[in-house]
């Protein structure tokens, strides 16, 4: 219990609240992607997006730049901008255009996005 009290008394305590939201990949480019989901999110939210293609997981950090309700639906379109916090690795979503063009793999199920509010 003393360790928890010590942490809570810290002046530089930072917390992150995260949740995982299933999304459907609609479109993507080298600079970002568009996903559909049933959850509205505020513009400016930072997240990690994870996409599973044929058993291979691709991830990237993104920022929500637009959230718009799809007319006549309970879904929202989220425009996500890739954040350049690191160079794109082998499993970066920023490399998907090249991978998809070369192999003809299609995106679909298994797409999830983990949003973290700070």
Buried (B, 14 or more C-beta within 10 A) or exposed (E): EEEEEEEEEEEEEEEEEEEEBEBBBBEBEEEBBBBBBEBEBEEEBBBBBBBBBEEEEBBBBBBBEEBEEEEEEEBBBBBBBBBEEEEEEEBBBBBBEEBBEEEEEEBEEBBBBEBBEE
